[in-house]
Amino acid sequence: MKTKNNVQKTTSKILALSLILVVLGFSVNAQNLGKSLPITVSFKGMALAMVDNTVESRSLTTEADVHVSNFDVETEEALRLEDWMTDEASFDVYAQYVKTEQEEALEVEDWMIDEATFNHWSFQFAVEAELPLELEDWMTSDEVWKR
């Protein structure tokens, strides 16, 4: 019964949402229809469609040639590499503030490998053993599971 109620609620929510989307779609289309309908029906739109709107072709190549002739071709000097450009002191501003440190190599000491040092807490930990699972009668009973 609970599942039927949940299905009915979900179905009603989906139907309401789809109805809202359909109404929203109609309203958006109706807005565009109101703008385009008078233009389509009017005789002014038809008159504009019948008028010859062709543009005479002009010689665009001569105009382009005139504009190109107004430009001067410029050349740049070759770049030269100067001494200050390769001087590391000019660019390494923070080198005087940064110090590199050398770490000492790690050494293994005797107490690190002594088992007596690390095993003195082992008496506090109890090893837990789990009992094996057993199958009981009620687990396979048809009367319990047919309700």
Secondary structure, DSSP 8 states (H G I E B T S, - for coil): -HHHHHHHHHHHHHHHHHHHHHHHHHHHHHHHHHHHHHHHHSHHHHHHHHS--------HHHHHHHHHHT------------HHHH-HHHH-GGGGT------------GGGS-HHHHSTTGGG------------GGGS-HHHH--
